[in-house]
Amino acid sequence: MSKYYIKILRNIYIFLAFLFLVILYMSYTMYRGLAIEENHAKVQDLIMHNKALRLYVGKTIKPVIYDLQKRELLSKDYFDPKILSSTYITRHVMQEYNKQRQKNNMEMLKYKIVSDNPRNLKNKTNEKESKLLKLFNEGKKCDCQKVITKGSKEYIYYAVPTAKNKDSCMKCHSTADKAPKDLVKMYGNKNGFGEKVDNIRGIMSIEMPLKQEKLKMQKLYFIFAGMISLIFILVSIIIYFFIKKLNLKDKKLLNQINIDSLTNIYNRHKFNKDMDNFIFSKRDENIYLMMLDIDFFKNINDTYGHATGDLVLEKLCTTVTNTIRENDIFYRIGGEEFAIISSFNNNENEMIFAKKINQIIRNQKFSKIEQVTVSIGFTKLIKGESFLSFYERCDKALYNAKENGRDCIETL
């Protein structure tokens, strides 16, 4: 494959690799976002469940207790958190929920309802939770949902405000003298009192493990990444063969432009192009031009026919091709006229080389023809010389060889 198409192929592969990495990164980000969204949906469902539980305590259980107290079937000072404290009930329900998660090999989640003024000091806010509660009461925005890392594990942290205090809450949260005596006896006359209507008393703080959602989304991501990888591999293979086909097509086209169809050596078009390149790119080297002409080739065509003449041209080109040196380039520049561009050290070596070609051709056996000879002229490029001057001087040397009896070598 040519350097031009290798460069194109390399650039395409670099672009495909970049695109592949971008797609993988974007898809990873998307799947991670889906994991967080799924986790968020679970938390919202859990929050709604616990809100429903707290509402059930407030709307159903408490009215029954209050009715029993009103009917004097139960002391007005009766209080039991297992029945009347939604915070207590929720906390213990969540403890049972975590036990179920453990039984099913699931990581426990952290759930608590905390307050700056809790009845039970177990529910006391920490500094961070206290700041959030203050922001909720001020009606300001807060960072109440984010991904946190603990060790090697990730969690989604959520903080949600509880409902605002109502008039019915004041029975147990305004002053100790209004509260049931059993409540004061259990918790004292300070904790949990002094609340006001419309104040947000606490927040629900949750840390939900991301492990399950991440594993699920990682599985989907790896399936997607595998499919994308396969597609990119197939695309890369298709592009490779497409570029290879273009390269072969161009090579064939270049051969049609630069290669002589009969002898399979370079033609006049390639000779002119290479001469310019040699003159302008290799000025500091010893550049030689050698021209060969088959002696009396017209007589060969007239006597033996053009088919035999073609065979002579083919065999002569094969002979010279096998004789030239590594840095020599062989061309057919006319019907029976040929040229060799070479870079060598001095006239003596070039003369030896010319004699070698002359002798090998003279000793070569050609079908139907006893002997074929060539006239040779060569010259050395003069520094700063033009292509036309260089070519005309060599052509003059070849003319001299023909004038001097042919089958000989002349140099200028």
DOLOFI-226166 format. One record per residue (C-alpha): z negated, x negated, y; residue number from 1. Coordinates in Angstrom, 3 decimals. Last residue first. Layout:
<nodes>
(node (Z,X,Y),NUM)
...
</nodes>
This chain:
<nodes>
(node (23.482,-30.099,14.291),412)
(node (23.729,-30.276,10.481),411)
(node (26.573,-30.258,8.002),410)
(node (26.594,-29.783,4.239),409)
(node (29.529,-29.797,1.817),408)
(node (31.527,-27.628,-0.549),407)
(node (34.075,-27.102,2.259),406)
(node (36.736,-29.645,3.308),405)
(node (35.417,-30.846,6.656),404)
(node (36.514,-27.708,8.502),403)
(node (34.248,-25.561,6.318),402)
(node (31.284,-27.847,6.933),401)
(node (32.076,-27.876,10.669),400)
(node (32.046,-24.067,10.736),399)
(node (28.613,-24.108,9.088),398)
(node (27.315,-26.485,11.776),397)
(node (28.799,-24.183,14.463),396)
(node (26.996,-21.206,12.903),395)
(node (23.778,-23.219,13.098),394)
(node (24.382,-23.893,16.805),393)
(node (25.270,-20.240,17.436),392)
(node (22.063,-19.004,15.763),391)
(node (19.727,-21.223,17.778),390)
(node (21.507,-20.429,21.048),389)
(node (21.412,-16.689,20.331),388)
(node (17.721,-16.706,19.315),387)
(node (16.729,-18.464,22.511),386)
(node (15.354,-21.995,22.726),385)
(node (11.924,-22.744,24.202),384)
(node (11.284,-25.497,21.645),383)
(node (14.488,-26.430,19.832),382)
(node (14.867,-24.733,16.455),381)
(node (16.267,-27.045,13.772),380)
(node (19.785,-26.813,12.344),379)
(node (21.643,-25.987,9.170),378)
(node (25.183,-25.662,7.860),377)
(node (26.154,-25.114,4.238),376)
(node (29.525,-24.614,2.511),375)
(node (29.304,-23.065,-0.934),374)
(node (30.904,-23.642,-4.300),373)
(node (31.779,-21.409,-7.248),372)
(node (33.164,-22.828,-10.483),371)
(node (35.097,-21.831,-13.580),370)
(node (35.300,-18.153,-12.769),369)
(node (35.617,-15.479,-15.462),368)
(node (31.787,-14.972,-15.472),367)
(node (29.941,-17.485,-13.284),366)
(node (28.369,-20.675,-14.596),365)
(node (26.064,-22.485,-12.166),364)
(node (26.696,-26.208,-11.633),363)
(node (28.171,-25.771,-8.135),362)
(node (25.396,-23.313,-7.244),361)
(node (22.705,-25.776,-8.353),360)
(node (24.418,-28.610,-6.463),359)
(node (24.651,-26.829,-3.146),358)
(node (21.079,-25.525,-3.404),357)
(node (19.743,-29.027,-4.115),356)
(node (21.865,-30.532,-1.345),355)
(node (20.342,-28.039,1.119),354)
(node (16.814,-28.903,-0.061),353)
(node (17.425,-32.600,0.314),352)
(node (18.805,-31.967,3.807),351)
(node (15.718,-29.944,4.694),350)
(node (13.498,-32.741,3.447),349)
(node (15.391,-35.337,5.525),348)
(node (15.516,-33.108,8.574),347)
(node (11.746,-32.892,8.855),346)
(node (8.557,-30.920,8.033),345)
(node (9.402,-27.449,6.842),344)
(node (9.567,-23.893,8.219),343)
(node (12.398,-21.905,6.704),342)
(node (14.904,-19.205,7.571),341)
(node (17.691,-18.992,4.993),340)
(node (21.043,-17.391,5.727),339)
(node (23.926,-15.929,3.734),338)
(node (27.650,-15.276,4.209),337)
(node (29.869,-13.716,1.557),336)
(node (30.160,-10.254,3.153),335)
(node (27.770,-10.906,6.014),334)
(node (24.097,-11.573,6.813),333)
(node (22.692,-11.692,3.268),332)
(node (19.175,-13.015,3.743),331)
(node (16.683,-15.466,2.112),330)
(node (13.235,-16.269,3.489),329)
(node (11.686,-19.704,2.833),328)
(node (7.919,-20.306,3.022),327)
(node (7.365,-20.472,-0.754),326)
(node (10.464,-22.521,-1.513),325)
(node (13.964,-21.382,-2.426),324)
(node (15.380,-21.994,-5.910),323)
(node (14.786,-18.699,-7.769),322)
(node (16.117,-16.733,-4.793),321)
(node (19.148,-19.090,-4.656),320)
(node (20.085,-18.378,-8.273),319)
(node (19.485,-14.618,-8.009),318)
(node (21.578,-14.515,-4.827),317)
(node (24.419,-16.417,-6.536),316)
(node (24.267,-14.043,-9.484),315)
(node (24.523,-10.944,-7.298),314)
(node (27.317,-12.315,-5.103),313)
(node (29.330,-13.468,-8.138),312)
(node (28.866,-10.076,-9.770),311)
(node (30.172,-8.408,-6.605),310)
(node (33.246,-10.639,-6.649),309)
(node (33.818,-9.656,-10.267),308)
(node (33.795,-5.990,-9.254),307)
(node (36.006,-6.811,-6.257),306)
(node (38.860,-8.032,-8.436),305)
(node (39.585,-11.263,-10.267),304)
(node (42.354,-12.803,-8.147),303)
(node (42.059,-10.974,-4.802),302)
(node (38.254,-10.836,-4.905),301)
(node (37.966,-14.497,-5.914),300)
(node (40.591,-15.505,-3.341),299)
(node (38.580,-13.772,-0.622),298)
(node (35.540,-15.848,-1.678),297)
(node (37.347,-19.077,-0.828),296)
(node (34.095,-21.020,-0.400),295)
(node (30.940,-18.943,-0.407),294)
(node (29.200,-19.334,2.984),293)
(node (25.656,-20.592,3.474),292)
(node (23.616,-20.692,6.701),291)
(node (20.356,-22.622,7.144),290)
(node (17.965,-22.022,10.013),289)
(node (15.003,-24.323,10.463),288)
(node (11.647,-23.832,12.176),287)
(node (9.282,-26.761,12.642),286)
(node (6.102,-25.052,13.873),285)
(node (4.609,-24.822,17.374),284)
(node (6.860,-21.966,18.512),283)
(node (5.819,-19.758,15.602),282)
(node (5.325,-16.311,17.154),281)
(node (8.262,-16.000,19.572),280)
(node (11.033,-17.768,17.636),279)
(node (9.821,-16.629,14.236),278)
(node (9.482,-13.001,15.298),277)
(node (12.923,-12.937,16.928),276)
(node (14.494,-14.465,13.819),275)
(node (12.635,-11.957,11.649),274)
(node (14.185,-8.986,13.456),273)
(node (17.711,-10.416,13.330),272)
(node (17.365,-11.252,9.631),271)
(node (15.932,-7.826,8.765),270)
(node (18.976,-6.124,10.255),269)
(node (21.322,-8.653,8.616),268)
(node (20.034,-7.868,5.110),267)
(node (17.085,-9.012,2.959),266)
(node (17.761,-9.522,-0.754),265)
(node (18.513,-6.828,-3.342),264)
(node (22.056,-8.183,-3.938),263)
(node (24.055,-4.951,-3.769),262)
(node (21.807,-2.663,-1.682),261)
(node (20.950,-5.287,0.930),260)
(node (17.333,-4.670,1.855),259)
(node (15.984,-4.052,5.374),258)
(node (16.875,-0.438,6.249),257)
(node (17.024,1.005,2.737),256)
(node (13.994,-1.066,1.818),255)
(node (12.204,0.284,4.855),254)
(node (13.008,3.831,3.736),253)
(node (11.725,3.106,0.231),252)
(node (8.589,1.580,1.680),251)
(node (8.208,4.572,3.975),250)
(node (8.494,6.948,1.019),249)
(node (6.129,4.806,-1.032),248)
(node (3.619,4.797,1.837),247)
(node (3.983,8.551,2.303),246)
(node (3.326,9.050,-1.419),245)
(node (0.281,6.789,-1.231),244)
(node (-0.949,8.740,1.783),243)
(node (-0.600,11.998,-0.203),242)
(node (-2.174,10.390,-3.272),241)
(node (-5.179,9.261,-1.247),240)
(node (-5.413,12.561,0.652),239)
(node (-5.546,14.494,-2.636),238)
(node (-8.219,12.146,-3.996),237)
(node (-10.282,12.454,-0.803),236)
(node (-9.946,16.262,-0.850),235)
(node (-11.104,16.327,-4.486),234)
(node (-14.073,14.082,-3.661),233)
(node (-14.876,16.183,-0.581),232)
(node (-14.807,19.401,-2.643),231)
(node (-17.020,17.872,-5.332),230)
(node (-19.507,16.677,-2.716),229)
(node (-19.527,20.132,-1.086),228)
(node (-20.257,21.740,-4.470),227)
(node (-23.047,19.260,-5.192),226)
(node (-24.522,19.712,-1.707),225)
(node (-24.518,23.506,-2.206),224)
(node (-26.281,23.221,-5.560),223)
(node (-28.680,20.680,-4.057),222)
(node (-29.389,23.015,-1.131),221)
(node (-30.014,26.025,-3.390),220)
(node (-32.557,24.019,-5.384),219)
(node (-34.054,22.661,-2.174),218)
(node (-34.349,26.259,-0.886),217)
(node (-36.434,27.337,-3.866),216)
(node (-38.558,24.201,-3.832),215)
(node (-39.096,24.544,-0.081),214)
(node (-40.092,28.230,-0.382),213)
(node (-42.655,27.431,-3.054),212)
(node (-44.104,24.409,-1.260),211)
(node (-44.399,25.862,2.239),210)
(node (-48.135,26.521,1.983),209)
(node (-49.451,29.187,4.434),208)
(node (-52.164,28.137,6.877),207)
(node (-53.571,31.282,8.536),206)
(node (-55.858,31.957,11.506),205)
(node (-56.567,35.599,12.397),204)
(node (-57.944,35.652,15.912),203)
(node (-61.094,37.038,17.480),202)
(node (-62.837,39.341,19.952),201)
(node (-59.896,40.345,22.086),200)
(node (-61.597,42.067,25.043),199)
(node (-60.508,45.628,25.816),198)
(node (-64.165,46.886,25.803),197)
(node (-66.762,44.183,26.270),196)
(node (-68.770,42.031,23.842),195)
(node (-72.343,40.928,24.524),194)
(node (-73.391,40.821,20.882),193)
(node (-71.904,38.950,17.934),192)
(node (-74.754,36.514,17.455),191)
(node (-77.866,37.228,19.569),190)
(node (-80.193,39.805,17.978),189)
(node (-80.339,38.365,14.464),188)
(node (-77.778,38.516,11.639),187)
(node (-79.459,40.442,8.787),186)
(node (-82.343,42.092,10.660),185)
(node (-80.041,42.909,13.542),184)
(node (-77.575,44.549,11.130),183)
(node (-80.378,46.449,9.299),182)
(node (-81.679,47.615,12.678),181)
(node (-78.357,49.295,13.482),180)
(node (-77.055,48.192,16.904),179)
(node (-77.966,49.804,20.222),178)
(node (-80.985,47.532,20.846),177)
(node (-78.924,44.455,19.958),176)
(node (-76.463,44.955,22.807),175)
(node (-72.671,45.511,22.955),174)
(node (-71.272,44.503,19.539),173)
(node (-72.487,46.976,16.916),172)
(node (-72.217,50.284,18.786),171)
(node (-69.685,48.702,21.151),170)
(node (-66.923,48.746,18.559),169)
(node (-66.442,52.532,18.912),168)
(node (-65.592,52.060,22.577),167)
(node (-62.708,49.813,21.558),166)
(node (-62.404,46.032,21.382),165)
(node (-58.858,44.676,21.345),164)
(node (-57.101,44.214,18.007),163)
(node (-57.149,40.813,16.383),162)
(node (-55.003,38.008,17.758),161)
(node (-52.571,36.159,15.457),160)
(node (-52.559,32.402,14.756),159)
(node (-50.062,31.042,12.281),158)
(node (-49.732,27.563,10.762),157)
(node (-46.879,26.946,8.360),156)
(node (-47.817,24.292,5.849),155)
(node (-46.380,21.014,4.619),154)
(node (-47.788,18.718,1.944),153)
(node (-47.649,14.921,1.673),152)
(node (-50.946,14.381,3.473),151)
(node (-51.442,17.416,5.638),150)
(node (-48.353,18.307,7.611),149)
(node (-48.031,21.148,10.120),148)
(node (-45.131,23.468,10.829),147)
(node (-45.658,25.743,13.825),146)
(node (-46.716,29.235,14.944),145)
(node (-49.352,30.013,17.574),144)
(node (-48.149,27.713,20.338),143)
(node (-49.265,29.972,23.163),142)
(node (-47.912,32.425,25.713),141)
(node (-50.411,33.876,28.175),140)
(node (-52.099,37.283,28.135),139)
(node (-55.379,35.860,29.433),138)
(node (-57.180,37.169,26.325),137)
(node (-54.572,35.555,24.090),136)
(node (-54.859,32.268,26.001),135)
(node (-58.642,32.265,25.544),134)
(node (-58.249,32.913,21.815),133)
(node (-55.832,30.010,21.573),132)
(node (-58.246,27.668,23.328),131)
(node (-61.055,28.732,20.984),130)
(node (-58.841,28.126,17.970),129)
(node (-58.191,24.535,19.060),128)
(node (-61.863,23.841,19.742),127)
(node (-63.052,25.367,16.456),126)
(node (-63.792,29.051,16.216),125)
(node (-66.984,30.308,14.501),124)
(node (-66.450,32.504,11.434),123)
(node (-68.994,30.724,9.245),122)
(node (-71.410,31.441,12.114),121)
(node (-71.578,35.070,10.979),120)
(node (-71.672,37.564,13.834),119)
(node (-69.032,35.592,15.642),118)
(node (-68.900,34.962,19.408),117)
(node (-66.049,32.490,19.922),116)
(node (-64.313,34.277,17.047),115)
(node (-62.652,33.512,13.729),114)
(node (-60.831,35.531,11.087),113)
(node (-59.903,33.231,8.243),112)
(node (-57.060,32.544,5.860),111)
(node (-56.220,29.249,4.169),110)
(node (-53.625,29.510,1.434),109)
(node (-54.160,28.437,-2.148),108)
(node (-51.401,26.615,-4.006),107)
(node (-49.837,28.588,-6.828),106)
(node (-50.384,27.905,-10.507),105)
(node (-50.507,31.652,-11.320),104)
(node (-54.254,31.587,-11.954),103)
(node (-54.637,29.716,-8.666),102)
(node (-52.803,32.459,-6.796),101)
(node (-55.088,35.077,-8.333),100)
(node (-58.125,33.127,-7.192),99)
(node (-56.557,32.917,-3.728),98)
(node (-56.339,36.741,-3.625),97)
(node (-59.997,37.047,-4.641),96)
(node (-60.962,34.836,-1.717),95)
(node (-58.632,36.863,0.506),94)
(node (-60.464,40.062,-0.471),93)
(node (-63.726,38.284,0.346),92)
(node (-62.584,37.368,3.864),91)
(node (-61.093,40.811,4.480),90)
(node (-64.313,42.568,3.475),89)
(node (-66.487,40.363,5.685),88)
(node (-64.160,40.768,8.651),87)
(node (-63.899,44.535,8.083),86)
(node (-67.689,44.758,8.198),85)
(node (-68.955,48.246,7.207),84)
(node (-68.860,48.347,3.414),83)
(node (-69.712,44.869,2.139),82)
(node (-71.245,44.205,5.579),81)
(node (-74.132,46.631,4.799),80)
(node (-75.815,48.448,7.699),79)
(node (-78.298,51.329,7.705),78)
(node (-80.185,51.891,10.962),77)
(node (-79.093,55.524,11.170),76)
(node (-80.624,56.010,7.722),75)
(node (-78.401,57.843,5.264),74)
(node (-78.459,61.463,4.250),73)
(node (-79.534,62.286,7.777),72)
(node (-76.412,64.444,8.236),71)
(node (-75.447,62.192,11.118),70)
(node (-76.096,59.132,8.977),69)
(node (-73.876,60.518,6.212),68)
(node (-71.203,61.250,8.804),67)
(node (-71.479,57.705,10.168),66)
(node (-71.005,56.285,6.670),65)
(node (-67.944,58.479,6.053),64)
(node (-66.553,57.624,9.496),63)
(node (-67.003,53.896,8.659),62)
(node (-65.027,54.055,5.406),61)
(node (-61.910,55.856,6.599),60)
(node (-60.740,54.870,10.050),59)
(node (-62.461,51.519,10.584),58)
(node (-62.407,50.267,6.979),57)
(node (-58.857,51.539,6.509),56)
(node (-57.845,49.913,9.776),55)
(node (-59.241,46.572,8.561),54)
(node (-57.287,46.889,5.290),53)
(node (-54.121,47.880,7.152),52)
(node (-54.540,44.860,9.379),51)
(node (-54.981,42.780,6.239),50)
(node (-51.746,44.116,4.729),49)
(node (-49.875,43.701,8.006),48)
(node (-51.041,40.084,8.194),47)
(node (-49.961,39.460,4.590),46)
(node (-46.511,40.937,5.271),45)
(node (-46.206,38.796,8.384),44)
(node (-47.240,35.773,6.329),43)
(node (-44.627,36.490,3.680),42)
(node (-41.922,36.931,6.347),41)
(node (-42.925,33.603,7.921),40)
(node (-42.584,31.883,4.559),39)
(node (-39.086,33.317,4.204),38)
(node (-38.249,32.178,7.732),37)
(node (-39.652,28.699,7.049),36)
(node (-37.591,28.381,3.867),35)
(node (-34.526,29.684,5.732),34)
(node (-35.052,27.026,8.418),33)
(node (-35.216,24.356,5.702),32)
(node (-31.984,25.733,4.285),31)
(node (-30.315,25.563,7.708),30)
(node (-31.574,22.055,8.462),29)
(node (-30.363,20.881,5.062),28)
(node (-27.021,22.591,5.701),27)
(node (-26.708,20.851,9.060),26)
(node (-27.605,17.463,7.576),25)
(node (-25.241,17.895,4.618),24)
(node (-22.445,19.090,6.911),23)
(node (-22.976,16.127,9.264),22)
(node (-23.060,13.708,6.314),21)
(node (-19.776,15.083,4.939),20)
(node (-18.151,15.005,8.388),19)
(node (-19.120,11.339,8.764),18)
(node (-17.839,10.540,5.264),17)
(node (-14.629,12.472,5.970),16)
(node (-14.136,10.576,9.250),15)
(node (-14.718,7.223,7.531),14)
(node (-12.354,8.287,4.732),13)
(node (-9.672,9.220,7.252),12)
(node (-10.108,5.896,9.065),11)
(node (-9.813,3.964,5.776),10)
(node (-6.701,5.903,4.760),9)
(node (-5.056,5.236,8.128),8)
(node (-5.942,1.525,7.892),7)
(node (-4.608,1.329,4.330),6)
(node (-1.485,3.118,5.582),5)
(node (-0.801,0.461,8.221),4)
(node (-1.809,-2.401,5.934),3)
(node (0.887,-1.324,3.456),2)
(node (0.000,0.000,0.000),1)
</nodes>
